[in-house]
Amino acid sequence: MKAYNVIVALLLIATLLPSDTASRQQALSEPKVARKLDEYTYGPGSELRVENDCDVDAHLDNFAYYLRAEPGSRGYMISYRGKQKRSKYFAYDPDWQFSQLTREWKFEEGRIVLMDGGVREKAMMELWIVPEGAEAPKPTPTVFPGKRKMGE
């Protein structure tokens, strides 16, 4: 009976190994692409409450957690200015948000990149995870300054 159990176990292992190896090879051959993990607006009329850095911290902590789970990947923070006057509250400052990740989560230099995305209707932040070998995300502003006419 022991020999039968050993043979069955060996056959089971032998049938599982090829599919496991095939799935690993498939994962390695899939193209690596950047993915947007999160985005949030802030300032007047936004989803985040005024003067509450806990809301911003929650987004940043989630971002840091997922970035840590993928060694070799880089984090991109694309900051967009809003059309309305910028809030003076410190938690909405992109440099402060960047420093929260580098200081609190102690990410090494270059692991997180802060980019100026231009202007959108509302001030916002996009958080991207970029695996090693993937192309970095590009900003997508939606508001463009009007061209000035001659003589203005």
KEDOTI-153864 format. One record per residue: residue in one letter; x, z, y of N, C-alpha, C in turn. Coordinates in steps of 0.1 Angstrom, whole numbers, plus 2048, in hexadecimal, padded with zeros to 3 digits. Example, Ala and Ser with C-alpha at 12.3 -4.5 7.8 and 13.67 -1.06 7.14 Angstrom:
 res n.xx n.zz n.yy ca.xx ca.zz ca.yy c.xx c.zz c.yy
   a  884  84E  7C7   87B   84E   7D3  884  84E  7DF
   s  880  847  7EA   889   847   7F5  881  84F  800
// end
This chain:
 res n.xx n.zz n.yy ca.xx ca.zz ca.yy c.xx c.zz c.yy
   m  808  800  7F4   800   800   800  809  800  80D
   k  814  807  80C   81D   807   818  822  7F9  81B
   a  826  7F2  811   82C   7E5   812  821  7DC  819
   y  815  7DD  815   80A   7D5   81B  808  7D8  829
   n  809  7E5  82D   807   7E9   83B  813  7E3  844
   v  81F  7E4  83E   82B   7DF   845  829  7D0  847
   i  825  7C8  83D   823   7BA   83E  819  7B6  848
   v  80E  7BD  848   803   7BB   852  808  7BE  860
   a  810  7C9  862   815   7CC   86F  81F  7C1  874
   l  827  7BC  86B   831   7B2   86F  82A  7A5  872
   l  81F  7A1  86B   818   795   86E  811  797  87B
   l  80B  7A2  87E   805   7A5   88B  80E  7A3  896
   i  81A  7A9  895   824   7A8   89F  829  79A  8A1
   a  82A  793  896   82F   785   897  825  77C  89E
   t  818  77F  89C   80E   777   8A3  80C  77A  8B1
   l  80F  786  8B5   80E   78A   8C3  81A  786  8CC
   l  826  785  8C6   832   782   8CD  831  774  8D4
   p  82E  76A  8CD   82E   75D   8D3  824  75C  8DF
   s  819  762  8DE   80F   761   8EA  815  769  8F6
   d  81B  774  8F3   821   77C   8FD  82D  775  904
   t  835  76E  8FC   840   766   902  83A  75B  90A
   a  830  754  905   82A   749   90C  824  74D  919
   s  81E  759  91A   818   75E   926  823  761  930
   r  82F  766  92B   83A   769   934  840  75C  93A
   q  841  752  931   846   746   936  83D  73F  940
   q  830  740  93E   826   73B   947  827  742  955
   a  829  74F  954   82A   757   961  836  753  969
   l  841  750  961   84E   74D   968  84D  73F  96E
   s  845  736  968   844   728   96C  83A  726  977
   e  831  730  97A   827   72F   984  82E  72F  992
   p  829  727  99B   830   727   9A8  82D  734  9AF
   k  837  739  9B6   836   745   9BD  831  742  9CB
   v  826  749  9CF   820   747   9DC  81E  754  9E3
   a  81E  753  9F1   81B   75F   9F9  80C  762  9F8
   r  808  76E  9F8   7FA   771   9F8  7F7  77C  A03
   k  7EB  779  A0A   7E7   783   A14  7E1  78F  A0D
   l  7E7  79B  A0F   7E1   7A7   A09  7D6  7AD  A11
   d  7D8  7AC  A1F   7CF   7B4   A27  7CF  7AE  A35
   e  7C4  7B0  A3D   7C4   7AD   A4B  7BA  7B6  A52
   y  7BD  7BA  A5E   7B4   7C3   A65  7B5  7C0  A74
   t  7AA  7C1  A7B   7AA   7C0   A8A  7AA  7CE  A90
   y  7AF  7CE  A9C   7AF   7DB   AA4  7AD  7D8  AB3
   g  7A9  7E2  ABA   7A6   7E1   AC8  797  7E0  ACA
   p  793  7DC  AD6   784   7DC   AD9  77C  7D4  ACF
   g  772  7D9  ACA   769   7D2   AC1  76E  7CF  AB3
   s  778  7D7  AAF   77E   7D4   AA2  779  7DD  A97
   e  77E  7DB  A8B   77A   7E3   A7F  781  7F0  A7F
   l  78C  7F2  A86   793   7FF   A86  78E  807  A92
   r  78D  814  A8F   788   81D   A9A  793  81E  AA5
   v  78E  820  AB1   797   822   ABC  79F  82F  ABA
   e  7AB  82F  ABD   7B4   83B   ABD  7B3  843  AB0
   n  7B4  83B  AA5   7B5   842   A98  7C0  83B  A90
   d  7CC  840  A90   7D7   83A   A89  7D6  83B  A7A
   c  7CC  844  A75   7CA   845   A66  7C5  838  A60
   d  7BD  831  A68   7B8   824   A63  7C3  81A  A61
   v  7CC  819  A6B   7D7   810   A6A  7E1  815  A5F
   d  7E3  822  A5E   7EC   827   A54  7E7  824  A46
   a  7DA  824  A44   7D4   821   A37  7D7  813  A33
   h  7D6  809  A3C   7D9   7FB   A39  7E8  7FA  A36
   l  7F1  801  A3E   7FF   800   A3C  804  806  A2F
   d  7FE  812  A2B   801   818   A1F  7FE  810  A13
   n  7F2  809  A13   7EE   800   A08  7F8  7F5  A07
   f  7FB  7EF  A12   805   7E4   A13  812  7E9  A0D
   a  817  7F4  A11   824   7F9   A0C  823  7FC  9FC
   y  818  801  9F8   817   803   9E9  818  7F6  9E1
   y  811  7EC  9E6   812   7DF   9DE  81F  7D9  9E0
   l  825  7DA  9EB   833   7D4   9ED  83D  7DB  9E4
   r  83C  7E8  9E3   845   7F0   9DA  843  7EC  9CB
   a  837  7E8  9C8   834   7E4   9BA  839  7D7  9B6
   e  83E  7CF  9C0   844   7C2   9BD  852  7C1  9C2
   p  85C  7C6  9BA   86A   7C6   9BE  86E  7B8  9C1
   g  876  7B6  9CB   87B   7A9   9CE  872  7A1  9D8
   s  866  7A6  9DA   85D   79F   9E3  860  7A4  9F1
   r  85B  79D  9FB   85C   7A1   A09  84E  7A2  A0F
   g  84D  7AB  A19   840   7AD   A20  841  7A6  A2D
   y  836  79F  A31   835   799   A3E  829  79F  A45
   m  82C  7A3  A52   821   7A8   A5A  820  79E  A66
   i  815  797  A66   812   78D   A71  809  793  A7B
   s  80E  796  A87   806   79D   A92  801  792  A9B
   y  7F4  793  A9E   7ED   78A   AA8  7E8  792  AB3
   r  7EB  78D  ABF   7E6   794   ACB  7D7  78F  ACD
   g  7CF  797  AD3   7C1   794   AD6  7C0  78E  AE4
   k  7B5  787  AE6   7B2   781   AF4  7B0  78D  AFE
   q  7AA  798  AFA   7A7   7A3   B03  7B4  7AB  B05
   k  7B3  7B3  B0F   7BF   7BB   B13  7C3  7C4  B07
   r  7CF  7C5  B05   7D5   7CC   AF9  7D2  7DB  AFB
   s  7CF  7E1  AF0   7CD   7F0   AEF  7DA  7F7  AF1
   k  7DA  802  AF9   7E6   809   AFB  7E8  814  AF0
   y  7DF  814  AE6   7E1   81E   ADC  7EC  81B  AD3
   f  7F5  824  AD0   802   821   AC9  800  81B  ABB
   a  7F6  81F  AB4   7F4   81A   AA6  7F1  80B  AA6
   y  7ED  806  AB1   7EA   7F7   AB1  7F6  7EF  AB5
   d  801  7F5  AB7   80E   7EE   ABB  814  7E9  AAE
   p  816  7DC  AAD   81D   7D6   AA1  82A  7DD  A9E
   d  832  7E0  AA9   83F   7E6   AA6  83E  7F4  AA0
   w  834  7FB  AA4   831   808   A9F  82D  807  A90
   q  824  7FD  A8D   820   7FB   A7F  82C  7F7  A76
   f  835  7EF  A7B   841   7EB   A74  84A  7F7  A71
   s  84B  7FF  A7B   854   80B   A7A  84E  815  A70
   q  841  816  A6F   83A   81F   A66  83F  81B  A58
   l  83F  80E  A55   843   80A   A47  852  80C  A45
   t  85A  809  A4E   868   80A   A4C  86D  819  A4C
   r  866  821  A55   86A   82F   A56  863  838  A4B
   e  856  836  A4A   84F   83F   A40  851  83B  A32
   w  851  82E  A2F   853   829   A21  861  826  A1E
   k  86A  826  A28   878   824   A26  87B  816  A1F
   f  875  80C  A24   878   7FE   A1F  886  7FA  A25
   e  88E  7F4  A1E   89B   7EF   A23  899  7E4  A2D
   e  8A3  7E2  A35   8A2   7D8   A40  8A1  7CA  A39
   g  898  7C2  A3F   896   7B5   A3A  88B  7B4  A30
   r  886  7BF  A2A   87C   7BF   A20  86E  7BC  A26
   i  86D  7C0  A33   860   7BE   A3A  864  7B6  A47
   v  85C  7AC  A4A   85E   7A4   A55  852  7A4  A5E
   l  854  7A7  A6B   849   7A7   A75  849  79A  A7D
   m  83E  793  A7D   83E   786   A84  833  786  A8F
   d  836  77F  A9A   82C   77E   AA4  823  772  AA1
   g  816  774  A9F   80E   769   A9B  807  761  AA6
   g  809  766  AB2   802   75F   ABD  7F5  767  AC1
   v  7EB  75F  AC5   7DF   765   ACA  7D3  761  AC2
   r  7CA  76B  ABF   7BD   768   AB9  7B2  76F  AC1
   e  7A6  76D  ABE   79B   773   AC5  79D  782  AC7
   k  7A0  789  ABB   7A2   797   ABB  7B0  79A  AB6
   a  7B6  7A5  ABB   7C3   7A9   AB6  7C2  7AC  AA8
   m  7CC  7A8  AA0   7CB   7AB   A91  7D9  7AA  A8B
   m  7D9  7AF  A7F   7E5   7AF   A77  7E2  7A9  A69
   e  7EB  7A1  A64   7EA   79C   A56  7F6  7A1  A4F
   l  7F3  7A6  A42   7FE   7AB   A3A  7FF  7A2  A2E
   w  80B  79D  A2B   80E   793   A21  818  799  A17
   i  817  796  A0A   821   798   A00  827  78B  9FC
   v  834  789  9FD   83A   77D   9FA  844  77F  9EF
   p  841  77A  9E3   84B   77B   9D8  858  774  9DA
   e  862  778  9D4   86F   772   9D5  86E  763  9D1
   g  873  75A  9DA   872   74C   9D8  866  745  9DD
   a  85D  74D  9E3   850   747   9E9  853  744  9F8
   e  84B  73B  9FD   84C   737   A0B  845  742  A13
   a  84B  745  A1F   845   74F   A28  838  74A  A2E
   p  82F  753  A31   822   74F   A38  825  74A  A46
   k  81C  742  A4B   81D   73D   A58  812  743  A61
   p  815  746  A6D   80A   74B   A76  800  741  A79
   t  7F3  745  A7B   7E8   73C   A7D  7E0  741  A8A
   p  7E6  73F  A96   7DF   743   AA2  7D2  73B  AA3
   t  7C8  740  AAA   7BC   739   AAC  7B8  737  ABB
   v  7C0  73E  AC3   7BE   73C   AD2  7CB  737  AD8
   f  7C9  72C  AE0   7D5   726   AE6  7D3  726  AF5
   p  7DE  72A  AFC   7DD   72A   B0B  7DA  71C  B10
   g  7D1  71B  B1A   7CE   70E   B1F  7D9  708  B27
   k  7DA  6FB  B27   7E5   6F4   B2F  7E1  6F5  B3E
   r  7EB  6F7  B46   7E9   6F7   B54  7EA  6E9  B5A
   k  7E1  6E7  B63   7E1   6DA   B6A  7EB  6D9  B75
   m  7EF  6CE  B78   7F9   6CC   B82  7F5  6D2  B8F
   g  7FE  6D9  B96   7FA   6DF   BA3  7F4  6ED  BA2
   e  7F2  6F2  B96   7EC   700   B94  7F7  70A  B93
// end
